[in-house]
Amino acid sequence: MNPMGRGCPPLPSKIVQRPELNHINEAQVAPRLKAGVIGPWGLAALVIGVTSPAIGLYATWGPIEATAGPVAPLVFLAALTITLPTVLSYASLSRHAPSAGAAAAWLWTTVNPTTGLVAGLVMIFYFLMAAISVPLLFALFFRDLVEWAHVEIPGMAVLATGLVLQSALIAWICLRGAEASIKTTIRLMLIETGVVLALSATILWVKAGQAGAVNLGPFNPAHATHGLSGFWAAIILGMLAFSGFDVIATAAEEAQAPRQHVPRVLIIAVVGVALFWAVNAWVLTLSTPLTQVLEYNAEGLTAITPVARAYWGWGNVLVVATAFTGLTAIYIASVQGASRLIFALARHGLLPPPFARLKGEKRVPQNAVLIVVLTCVDTTEGR
């Protein structure tokens, strides 16, 4: 069965290599997700949410400096250059064959169902890993919040509390439908982006009063203190920050004008996030000596928290708060992507039929959403 949206013409010859598939009509496929509920801003929120302007910066800036030296913005730009061809490939395929099954649908159509199933399971696992990592990062930032409040809570209690509360919240949001998930993600992105920009503006204001403190040194390859090998190792960290951008492809069936909006939004959002990281990483690199960043990393601290404390004092709690909003957005986008893939595979008979059932007027794949959230909870508790 053809995984394309209703009314979409057959896959073009560049994608479909099996002529007999050119005459398959999507109208034969049921059930279907609710169409037209995600506009361009919502699609952008998915990409930005899963990569997270704040978490992508907070989680990688310190390790990148420790690995390559004070050239973090240059690393982010290099990682974008390497990632962009894959982004363009996804954009092209989404323009020709928008589908909730994304790469899984493209492969089961052009190769065979087994290949599509394998690709789908890999993508589901990929999004699950992103979602599972969220409670672990949540605990790290929650520890910073607990220390700020001078409250002593055992480490495992922090993890368990964060896991249950956050997973319950994400399940509630995602079960309300794609529109509710997207609106929540947009609000979270606005909050965290505003805080990051405010911190960078504060740092620049302070540094502007110091002679020569504001410079373009972080963009100079000569400042890579660990040479080419360290720089390439840091690029791996930079590329990991882009993980998940392909979640936008799974939203095609629920998007407005998917052939037009999905490819365009994907490219603009990925480039925009990369530039955001590069600019703010430049400011953070100017904010703190490399030796101090190395000390924070050696102590197992997220370097951004003590940096924010140095410039904002007790106001660094805002940075911790944006870590929570960013992690929540990642969780929502990951559940959204994984559940749509499970639904698409089940609809085509590649996974158990109950996962293809939709609930209510908003046509939410309830079983698919719940299995993703419960898997995250069970796996994290097992750790």
Long-range contacts (C-beta under 8 A, 24 or more apart in sequence): 1-26, 1-28, 1-29, 1-348, 2-26, 2-28, 2-29, 2-109, 3-29, 3-97, 3-99, 3-100, 3-101, 3-105, 3-106, 3-108, 3-109, 3-344, 3-348, 4-97, 4-98, 4-99, 4-105, 5-35, 5-98, 5-99, 5-252, 5-253, 5-258, 6-32, 6-35, 8-97, 8-98, 8-259, 11-96, 11-97, 11-109, 11-110, 12-96, 14-96, 15-93, 15-96, 15-97, 15-106, 15-109, 15-110, 16-109, 16-110, 17-110, 18-109, 18-110, 21-109, 21-110, 29-347, 29-348, 30-347, 31-347, 31-356, 31-357, 31-358, 31-363, 32-253, 32-363, 33-100, 33-178, 33-253, 33-254, 33-340, 33-343, 33-358, 33-363, 33-365, 34-177, 34-178, 34-254, 34-361, 34-362, 34-363, 35-253, 35-254, 35-255, 36-254, 36-255, 36-256, 37-177, 37-178, 37-179, 37-182, 37-254, 37-256, 37-362, 38-178, 38-179, 38-182, 38-251, 38-254, 38-255, 38-256, 39-255, 39-256, 39-261, 40-256, 40-261, 40-264, 40-265, 41-186, 42-178, 42-179, 42-182, 42-183, 42-185, 42-186, 42-251, 42-255, 43-248, 43-251, 43-255, 43-261, 43-262, 43-265, 43-266, 43-269, 44-265, 44-268, 44-269, 45-182, 45-185, 45-186, 45-189, 45-329, 46-182, 46-185, 46-247, 46-248, 46-251, 46-333, 46-336, 46-337, 47-245, 47-247, 47-248, 47-265, 47-266, 47-269, 47-270, 47-273, 48-185, 48-189, 48-269, 48-272, 48-273, 48-329, 49-185, 49-188, 49-189, 49-329, 49-330, 49-332, 49-333, 50-130, 50-243, 50-244, 50-245, 50-247, 50-329, 50-330, 50-333, 50-334, 50-337, 51-241, 51-242, 51-243, 51-244, 51-245, 51-270, 51-273, 52-192, 52-326, 52-327, 52-329, 52-330, 53-189, 53-192, 53-193, 53-196, 53-273, 53-276, 53-277, 53-326, 54-192, 54-193, 54-195, 54-196, 54-322, 54-323, 54-325, 54-326, 55-137, 55-323, 55-326, 55-327, 55-330, 56-241, 56-242, 56-273, 56-277, 57-196, 57-277, 57-280, 57-281, 57-284, 57-304, 58-302, 58-304, 58-319, 58-323, 58-326, 59-137, 59-241, 59-302, 60-237, 60-238, 60-240, 60-241, 61-281, 61-284, 61-285, 61-303, 61-304, 62-293, 62-296, 62-297, 62-302, 62-303, 62-304, 63-234, 63-237, 63-297, 64-234, 64-237, 64-238, 64-281, 65-285, 65-290, 65-293, 65-294, 65-297, 65-303, 66-293, 66-294, 66-297, 67-226, 67-230, 67-233, 67-234, 67-237, 68-224, 68-225, 68-226, 68-230, 68-231, 68-233, 68-234, 69-223, 69-224, 69-225, 69-226, 69-230, 69-290, 70-217, 70-218, 70-223, 70-225, 70-285, 70-290, 71-218, 71-219, 71-220, 71-221, 71-223, 71-224, 71-231, 71-234, 71-285, 72-218, 72-234, 72-281, 72-282, 72-284, 72-285, 73-218, 73-219, 73-277, 73-278, 73-279, 73-281, 73-282, 73-285, 74-218, 74-219, 74-220, 74-221, 74-224, 74-231, 74-278, 75-231, 75-234, 75-235, 75-237, 75-238, 75-281, 76-238, 76-241, 76-274, 76-277, 76-278, 76-281, 77-274, 77-278, 78-231, 78-235, 78-238, 79-235, 79-238, 79-239, 79-241, 79-242, 79-274, 80-242, 80-270, 80-271, 80-274, 80-278, 82-235, 82-239, 83-239, 83-242, 83-245, 83-270, 83-274, 84-270, 84-271, 87-245, 87-266, 87-267, 87-270, 88-267, 90-245, 90-246, 90-248, 90-249, 90-266, 91-262, 91-263, 91-264, 91-266, 91-267, 92-263, 93-249, 94-248, 94-249, 94-252, 94-258, 94-259, 94-262, 94-263, 94-266, 95-259, 95-260, 95-262, 95-263, 96-259, 98-249, 98-252, 98-253, 98-255, 98-258, 98-259, 98-262, 99-249, 99-252, 99-253, 99-344, 100-250, 100-251, 100-252, 100-253, 100-254, 100-340, 100-341, 100-343, 100-344, 101-250, 101-340, 101-341, 101-344, 101-345, 101-348, 102-246, 102-249, 102-250, 102-252, 102-341, 102-344, 103-246, 103-249, 104-341, 104-344, 104-345, 105-344, 108-348, 108-350, 113-348, 113-349, 113-350, 116-345, 116-348, 116-350, 117-345, 117-350, 117-351, 120-341, 120-344, 120-345, 120-350, 121-345, 123-246, 123-337, 123-338, 123-341, 124-338, 124-341, 124-342, 126-243, 126-244, 127-244, 127-247, 127-334, 127-335, 127-337, 127-338, 127-341, 127-372, 128-334, 128-338, 128-372, 128-375, 128-376, 128-379, 130-243, 130-244, 130-330, 130-334, 131-330, 131-331, 131-334, 131-335, 131-338, 131-372, 131-376, 132-375, 132-376, 132-379, 132-380, 134-166, 134-327, 134-328, 134-330, 134-331, 134-334, 134-376, 135-159, 135-162, 135-163, 135-166, 135-167, 135-376, 135-380, 136-380, 136-383, 137-323, 137-327, 138-162, 138-163, 138-166, 138-323, 138-324, 138-327, 140-302, 141-302, 141-305, 141-320, 141-323, 141-324, 141-327, 142-324, 144-301, 144-302, 144-305, 144-320, 144-323, 145-317, 145-320, 148-314, 148-316, 148-317, 148-320, 159-380, 160-381, 163-377, 163-380, 163-381, 164-377, 166-327, 166-328, 166-331, 167-331, 167-373, 167-376, 167-377, 169-328, 170-328, 170-331, 170-332, 170-335, 170-373, 171-335, 171-369, 171-370, 171-373, 173-332, 174-332, 174-335, 174-336, 174-339, 174-364, 174-369, 174-373, 175-364, 175-366, 175-369, 175-370, 176-362, 176-364, 177-360, 177-362, 177-363, 177-364, 178-251, 178-254, 178-336, 178-362, 178-364, 179-362, 181-332, 181-336, 184-328, 184-329, 184-332, 185-329, 185-332, 185-333, 188-325, 188-326, 188-328, 188-329, 189-325, 189-329, 191-321, 191-322, 191-325, 192-322, 192-325, 192-326, 192-329, 193-276, 195-318, 195-319, 195-321, 195-322, 196-276, 196-280, 196-322, 197-280, 198-318, 199-308, 199-311, 199-312, 199-319, 200-279, 200-280, 200-283, 200-284, 202-311, 202-312, 203-283, 203-284, 203-286, 203-287, 203-311, 204-283, 204-286, 206-311, 207-286, 207-287, 213-286, 214-286, 215-286, 216-282, 217-285, 217-286, 218-281, 218-282, 218-285, 218-286, 219-282, 225-290, 241-277, 242-270, 242-273, 242-274, 244-330, 244-333, 244-334, 244-337, 245-269, 245-270, 246-337, 247-333, 247-334, 247-336, 247-337, 250-336, 250-337, 250-340, 250-341, 250-344, 251-336, 251-337, 251-340, 253-340, 254-340, 287-311, 331-376, 334-372, 335-369, 335-372, 335-373, 335-376, 338-368, 338-372, 339-365, 339-368, 339-369, 339-371, 339-372, 340-365, 340-368, 342-368, 342-371, 342-372, 343-368
